[in-house]
Amino acid sequence: MTLTTTKQSETAAQQRQDHETAAQALFASARQCAEDGRINEAGSLILQALWHERRAGSAGPQVLQLVKSRS
């Protein structure tokens, strides 16, 4: 069980890093496009980068709140 959990956390960490790296590269490309006056292309790249940032935040195991609070 520990080996599986460790492998999953390493995979999640790698996925998170990959998404963050992709987002940074896309933001850099978007900056260059904007400086060159290609605003539409820059906007598309920014949207792609934001998608990667969102995916980086949700990479890994998800936890649901299963315990009910006492009323």
Distance bins in CASP14 RR format, pairs under 12 A and 6 or more apart:
PFRMAT RR
TARGET T0000
AUTHOR 0000-0000-0000
RMODE 2
METHOD distances of the structure
MODEL  1
1 7 0 0 0 0 0 1 0 0 0 0 0
1 8 0 0 0 0 0 1 0 0 0 0 0
2 8 0 0 0 0 0 1 0 0 0 0 0
2 9 0 0 0 0 0 1 0 0 0 0 0
3 9 0 0 0 0 0 1 0 0 0 0 0
3 10 0 0 0 0 0 1 0 0 0 0 0
4 10 0 0 0 0 0 1 0 0 0 0 0
4 11 0 0 0 0 0 1 0 0 0 0 0
4 61 0 0 0 0 0 1 0 0 0 0 0
5 11 0 0 0 0 0 1 0 0 0 0 0
5 12 0 0 0 0 0 1 0 0 0 0 0
5 60 0 0 0 0 0 1 0 0 0 0 0
5 61 0 0 0 0 1 0 0 0 0 0 0
6 12 0 0 0 0 0 1 0 0 0 0 0
6 13 0 0 0 0 0 1 0 0 0 0 0
7 13 0 0 0 0 0 1 0 0 0 0 0
7 14 0 0 0 0 0 1 0 0 0 0 0
8 14 0 0 0 0 0 1 0 0 0 0 0
8 15 0 0 0 0 0 1 0 0 0 0 0
8 59 0 0 0 0 0 1 0 0 0 0 0
8 60 1 0 0 1 0 0 0 0 0 0 0
8 61 1 0 0 1 0 0 0 0 0 0 0
9 15 0 0 0 0 0 1 0 0 0 0 0
9 16 0 0 0 0 0 1 0 0 0 0 0
9 59 0 0 0 0 0 1 0 0 0 0 0
9 60 1 0 0 1 0 0 0 0 0 0 0
9 61 0 0 0 0 1 0 0 0 0 0 0
10 16 0 0 0 0 0 1 0 0 0 0 0
10 17 0 0 0 0 0 1 0 0 0 0 0
10 59 0 0 0 0 0 1 0 0 0 0 0
10 60 0 0 0 0 0 1 0 0 0 0 0
11 17 0 0 0 0 0 1 0 0 0 0 0
11 18 0 0 0 0 0 1 0 0 0 0 0
11 59 0 0 0 0 1 0 0 0 0 0 0
11 60 1 0 0 1 0 0 0 0 0 0 0
11 61 0 0 0 0 0 1 0 0 0 0 0
12 18 0 0 0 0 0 1 0 0 0 0 0
12 19 0 0 0 0 0 1 0 0 0 0 0
12 55 0 0 0 0 0 1 0 0 0 0 0
12 56 0 0 0 0 0 1 0 0 0 0 0
12 57 0 0 0 0 0 1 0 0 0 0 0
12 58 0 0 0 0 0 1 0 0 0 0 0
12 59 1 0 1 0 0 0 0 0 0 0 0
12 60 1 1 0 0 0 0 0 0 0 0 0
12 61 1 0 0 1 0 0 0 0 0 0 0
12 62 0 0 0 0 0 1 0 0 0 0 0
13 19 0 0 0 0 0 1 0 0 0 0 0
13 20 0 0 0 0 0 1 0 0 0 0 0
13 56 0 0 0 0 0 1 0 0 0 0 0
13 57 0 0 0 0 0 1 0 0 0 0 0
13 59 0 0 0 0 1 0 0 0 0 0 0
13 60 0 0 0 0 1 0 0 0 0 0 0
13 61 0 0 0 0 0 1 0 0 0 0 0
14 20 0 0 0 0 0 1 0 0 0 0 0
14 21 0 0 0 0 0 1 0 0 0 0 0
14 56 0 0 0 0 0 1 0 0 0 0 0
14 59 0 0 0 0 1 0 0 0 0 0 0
14 60 0 0 0 0 0 1 0 0 0 0 0
15 21 0 0 0 0 0 1 0 0 0 0 0
15 22 0 0 0 0 0 1 0 0 0 0 0
15 52 0 0 0 0 0 1 0 0 0 0 0
15 55 1 0 0 1 0 0 0 0 0 0 0
15 56 1 0 0 1 0 0 0 0 0 0 0
15 57 0 0 0 0 1 0 0 0 0 0 0
15 58 0 0 0 0 1 0 0 0 0 0 0
15 59 1 0 1 0 0 0 0 0 0 0 0
15 60 1 0 0 1 0 0 0 0 0 0 0
15 61 0 0 0 0 0 1 0 0 0 0 0
16 22 0 0 0 0 0 1 0 0 0 0 0
16 23 0 0 0 0 0 1 0 0 0 0 0
16 52 0 0 0 0 0 1 0 0 0 0 0
16 53 0 0 0 0 0 1 0 0 0 0 0
16 54 0 0 0 0 0 1 0 0 0 0 0
16 55 0 0 0 0 1 0 0 0 0 0 0
16 56 1 0 1 0 0 0 0 0 0 0 0
16 57 1 0 0 1 0 0 0 0 0 0 0
16 58 0 0 0 0 1 0 0 0 0 0 0
16 59 1 0 1 0 0 0 0 0 0 0 0
16 60 1 0 0 1 0 0 0 0 0 0 0
16 61 0 0 0 0 0 1 0 0 0 0 0
17 23 0 0 0 0 0 1 0 0 0 0 0
17 24 0 0 0 0 0 1 0 0 0 0 0
17 52 0 0 0 0 0 1 0 0 0 0 0
17 55 0 0 0 0 0 1 0 0 0 0 0
17 56 0 0 0 0 1 0 0 0 0 0 0
17 57 0 0 0 0 0 1 0 0 0 0 0
17 59 0 0 0 0 1 0 0 0 0 0 0
17 60 0 0 0 0 0 1 0 0 0 0 0
18 24 0 0 0 0 0 1 0 0 0 0 0
18 25 0 0 0 0 0 1 0 0 0 0 0
18 52 0 0 0 0 1 0 0 0 0 0 0
18 55 0 0 0 0 1 0 0 0 0 0 0
18 56 0 0 0 0 1 0 0 0 0 0 0
18 59 0 0 0 0 1 0 0 0 0 0 0
19 25 0 0 0 0 0 1 0 0 0 0 0
19 26 0 0 0 0 0 1 0 0 0 0 0
19 48 0 0 0 0 0 1 0 0 0 0 0
19 49 0 0 0 0 1 0 0 0 0 0 0
19 50 0 0 0 0 0 1 0 0 0 0 0
19 51 0 0 0 0 1 0 0 0 0 0 0
19 52 1 0 1 0 0 0 0 0 0 0 0
19 53 1 0 0 1 0 0 0 0 0 0 0
19 54 0 0 0 0 1 0 0 0 0 0 0
19 55 1 0 1 0 0 0 0 0 0 0 0
19 56 1 1 0 0 0 0 0 0 0 0 0
19 57 1 0 0 1 0 0 0 0 0 0 0
19 58 0 0 0 0 1 0 0 0 0 0 0
19 59 1 0 0 1 0 0 0 0 0 0 0
19 60 0 0 0 0 0 1 0 0 0 0 0
20 26 0 0 0 0 0 1 0 0 0 0 0
20 27 0 0 0 0 0 1 0 0 0 0 0
20 49 0 0 0 0 0 1 0 0 0 0 0
20 52 1 0 0 1 0 0 0 0 0 0 0
20 53 1 0 0 1 0 0 0 0 0 0 0
20 54 0 0 0 0 0 1 0 0 0 0 0
20 55 0 0 0 0 1 0 0 0 0 0 0
20 56 1 0 1 0 0 0 0 0 0 0 0
20 57 0 0 0 0 1 0 0 0 0 0 0
20 59 0 0 0 0 1 0 0 0 0 0 0
21 27 0 0 0 0 0 1 0 0 0 0 0
21 28 0 0 0 0 0 1 0 0 0 0 0
21 49 0 0 0 0 0 1 0 0 0 0 0
21 52 0 0 0 0 1 0 0 0 0 0 0
21 53 0 0 0 0 0 1 0 0 0 0 0
21 55 0 0 0 0 0 1 0 0 0 0 0
21 56 0 0 0 0 1 0 0 0 0 0 0
22 28 0 0 0 0 0 1 0 0 0 0 0
22 29 0 0 0 0 0 1 0 0 0 0 0
22 45 0 0 0 0 0 1 0 0 0 0 0
22 48 0 0 0 0 1 0 0 0 0 0 0
22 49 1 0 0 1 0 0 0 0 0 0 0
22 50 0 0 0 0 0 1 0 0 0 0 0
22 51 0 0 0 0 1 0 0 0 0 0 0
22 52 1 0 1 0 0 0 0 0 0 0 0
22 53 0 0 0 0 1 0 0 0 0 0 0
22 54 0 0 0 0 0 1 0 0 0 0 0
22 55 0 0 0 0 1 0 0 0 0 0 0
22 56 0 0 0 0 1 0 0 0 0 0 0
22 59 0 0 0 0 0 1 0 0 0 0 0
23 29 0 0 0 0 0 1 0 0 0 0 0
23 30 0 0 0 0 0 1 0 0 0 0 0
23 45 0 0 0 0 0 1 0 0 0 0 0
23 46 0 0 0 0 1 0 0 0 0 0 0
23 47 0 0 0 0 0 1 0 0 0 0 0
23 48 0 0 0 0 1 0 0 0 0 0 0
23 49 1 0 1 0 0 0 0 0 0 0 0
23 50 1 0 0 1 0 0 0 0 0 0 0
23 51 0 0 0 0 1 0 0 0 0 0 0
23 52 1 1 0 0 0 0 0 0 0 0 0
23 53 1 0 1 0 0 0 0 0 0 0 0
23 54 0 0 0 0 1 0 0 0 0 0 0
23 55 0 0 0 0 1 0 0 0 0 0 0
23 56 1 0 0 1 0 0 0 0 0 0 0
23 57 0 0 0 0 0 1 0 0 0 0 0
24 30 0 0 0 0 0 1 0 0 0 0 0
24 31 0 0 0 0 0 1 0 0 0 0 0
24 45 0 0 0 0 0 1 0 0 0 0 0
24 48 0 0 0 0 0 1 0 0 0 0 0
24 49 1 0 0 1 0 0 0 0 0 0 0
24 52 0 0 0 0 1 0 0 0 0 0 0
24 53 0 0 0 0 1 0 0 0 0 0 0
24 56 0 0 0 0 0 1 0 0 0 0 0
25 31 0 0 0 0 0 1 0 0 0 0 0
25 32 0 0 0 0 0 1 0 0 0 0 0
25 45 0 0 0 0 1 0 0 0 0 0 0
25 48 0 0 0 0 1 0 0 0 0 0 0
25 49 0 0 0 0 1 0 0 0 0 0 0
25 52 0 0 0 0 1 0 0 0 0 0 0
26 32 0 0 0 0 0 1 0 0 0 0 0
26 33 0 0 0 0 0 1 0 0 0 0 0
26 41 0 0 0 0 0 1 0 0 0 0 0
26 42 0 0 0 0 0 1 0 0 0 0 0
26 43 0 0 0 0 0 1 0 0 0 0 0
26 44 0 0 0 0 1 0 0 0 0 0 0
26 45 1 0 1 0 0 0 0 0 0 0 0
26 46 1 0 0 1 0 0 0 0 0 0 0
26 47 0 0 0 0 1 0 0 0 0 0 0
26 48 1 0 1 0 0 0 0 0 0 0 0
26 49 1 1 0 0 0 0 0 0 0 0 0
26 50 0 0 0 0 1 0 0 0 0 0 0
26 51 0 0 0 0 1 0 0 0 0 0 0
26 52 1 0 0 1 0 0 0 0 0 0 0
26 53 0 0 0 0 1 0 0 0 0 0 0
27 33 0 0 0 0 0 1 0 0 0 0 0
27 34 0 0 0 0 0 1 0 0 0 0 0
27 42 0 0 0 0 1 0 0 0 0 0 0
27 43 0 0 0 0 0 1 0 0 0 0 0
27 45 1 0 0 1 0 0 0 0 0 0 0
27 46 1 0 0 1 0 0 0 0 0 0 0
27 47 0 0 0 0 0 1 0 0 0 0 0
27 48 0 0 0 0 1 0 0 0 0 0 0
27 49 1 0 1 0 0 0 0 0 0 0 0
27 50 0 0 0 0 1 0 0 0 0 0 0
27 51 0 0 0 0 0 1 0 0 0 0 0
27 52 0 0 0 0 1 0 0 0 0 0 0
27 53 0 0 0 0 1 0 0 0 0 0 0
28 34 0 0 0 0 0 1 0 0 0 0 0
28 35 0 0 0 0 0 1 0 0 0 0 0
28 42 0 0 0 0 0 1 0 0 0 0 0
28 45 0 0 0 0 1 0 0 0 0 0 0
28 46 0 0 0 0 0 1 0 0 0 0 0
28 49 0 0 0 0 1 0 0 0 0 0 0
29 35 0 0 0 0 0 1 0 0 0 0 0
29 36 0 0 0 0 0 1 0 0 0 0 0
29 38 0 0 0 0 0 1 0 0 0 0 0
29 41 0 0 0 0 1 0 0 0 0 0 0
29 42 0 0 0 0 1 0 0 0 0 0 0
29 43 0 0 0 0 0 1 0 0 0 0 0
29 44 0 0 0 0 0 1 0 0 0 0 0
29 45 1 0 1 0 0 0 0 0 0 0 0
29 46 0 0 0 0 1 0 0 0 0 0 0
29 48 0 0 0 0 1 0 0 0 0 0 0
29 49 0 0 0 0 1 0 0 0 0 0 0
30 36 0 0 0 0 0 1 0 0 0 0 0
30 37 0 0 0 0 0 1 0 0 0 0 0
30 38 0 0 0 0 1 0 0 0 0 0 0
30 39 0 0 0 0 1 0 0 0 0 0 0
30 40 0 0 0 0 0 1 0 0 0 0 0
30 41 1 0 0 1 0 0 0 0 0 0 0
30 42 1 0 1 0 0 0 0 0 0 0 0
30 43 1 0 0 1 0 0 0 0 0 0 0
30 44 0 0 0 0 1 0 0 0 0 0 0
30 45 1 1 0 0 0 0 0 0 0 0 0
30 46 1 0 1 0 0 0 0 0 0 0 0
30 47 0 0 0 0 1 0 0 0 0 0 0
30 48 0 0 0 0 1 0 0 0 0 0 0
30 49 1 0 0 1 0 0 0 0 0 0 0
30 50 0 0 0 0 0 1 0 0 0 0 0
30 52 0 0 0 0 0 1 0 0 0 0 0
31 37 0 0 0 0 0 1 0 0 0 0 0
31 38 0 0 0 0 0 1 0 0 0 0 0
31 39 0 0 0 0 0 1 0 0 0 0 0
31 41 0 0 0 0 0 1 0 0 0 0 0
31 42 1 0 0 1 0 0 0 0 0 0 0
31 43 0 0 0 0 0 1 0 0 0 0 0
31 45 0 0 0 0 1 0 0 0 0 0 0
31 46 0 0 0 0 1 0 0 0 0 0 0
31 49 0 0 0 0 0 1 0 0 0 0 0
32 38 0 0 0 0 1 0 0 0 0 0 0
32 41 0 0 0 0 1 0 0 0 0 0 0
32 42 0 0 0 0 1 0 0 0 0 0 0
32 45 0 0 0 0 1 0 0 0 0 0 0
33 39 1 0 0 1 0 0 0 0 0 0 0
33 40 0 0 0 0 1 0 0 0 0 0 0
33 41 1 0 1 0 0 0 0 0 0 0 0
33 42 1 1 0 0 0 0 0 0 0 0 0
33 43 1 0 0 1 0 0 0 0 0 0 0
33 44 0 0 0 0 1 0 0 0 0 0 0
33 45 1 0 0 1 0 0 0 0 0 0 0
33 46 0 0 0 0 1 0 0 0 0 0 0
33 48 0 0 0 0 0 1 0 0 0 0 0
33 49 0 0 0 0 0 1 0 0 0 0 0
34 40 0 0 0 0 0 1 0 0 0 0 0
34 41 0 0 0 0 1 0 0 0 0 0 0
34 42 1 0 1 0 0 0 0 0 0 0 0
34 43 1 0 0 1 0 0 0 0 0 0 0
34 44 0 0 0 0 0 1 0 0 0 0 0
34 45 0 0 0 0 1 0 0 0 0 0 0
34 46 0 0 0 0 1 0 0 0 0 0 0
35 41 0 0 0 0 0 1 0 0 0 0 0
35 42 0 0 0 0 1 0 0 0 0 0 0
36 42 0 0 0 0 1 0 0 0 0 0 0
37 43 0 0 0 0 0 1 0 0 0 0 0
38 44 0 0 0 0 1 0 0 0 0 0 0
38 45 0 0 0 0 1 0 0 0 0 0 0
39 45 0 0 0 0 0 1 0 0 0 0 0
39 46 0 0 0 0 0 1 0 0 0 0 0
40 46 0 0 0 0 0 1 0 0 0 0 0
40 47 0 0 0 0 0 1 0 0 0 0 0
41 47 0 0 0 0 0 1 0 0 0 0 0
41 48 0 0 0 0 0 1 0 0 0 0 0
42 48 0 0 0 0 0 1 0 0 0 0 0
42 49 0 0 0 0 0 1 0 0 0 0 0
43 49 0 0 0 0 1 0 0 0 0 0 0
43 50 0 0 0 0 1 0 0 0 0 0 0
44 50 0 0 0 0 0 1 0 0 0 0 0
44 51 0 0 0 0 0 1 0 0 0 0 0
45 51 0 0 0 0 0 1 0 0 0 0 0
45 52 0 0 0 0 0 1 0 0 0 0 0
46 52 0 0 0 0 0 1 0 0 0 0 0
46 53 0 0 0 0 0 1 0 0 0 0 0
47 53 0 0 0 0 0 1 0 0 0 0 0
47 54 0 0 0 0 0 1 0 0 0 0 0
48 54 0 0 0 0 0 1 0 0 0 0 0
48 55 0 0 0 0 0 1 0 0 0 0 0
49 55 0 0 0 0 0 1 0 0 0 0 0
49 56 0 0 0 0 0 1 0 0 0 0 0
50 56 0 0 0 0 0 1 0 0 0 0 0
50 57 0 0 0 0 0 1 0 0 0 0 0
51 57 0 0 0 0 0 1 0 0 0 0 0
51 58 0 0 0 0 0 1 0 0 0 0 0
52 58 0 0 0 0 0 1 0 0 0 0 0
52 59 0 0 0 0 0 1 0 0 0 0 0
53 59 0 0 0 0 0 1 0 0 0 0 0
END
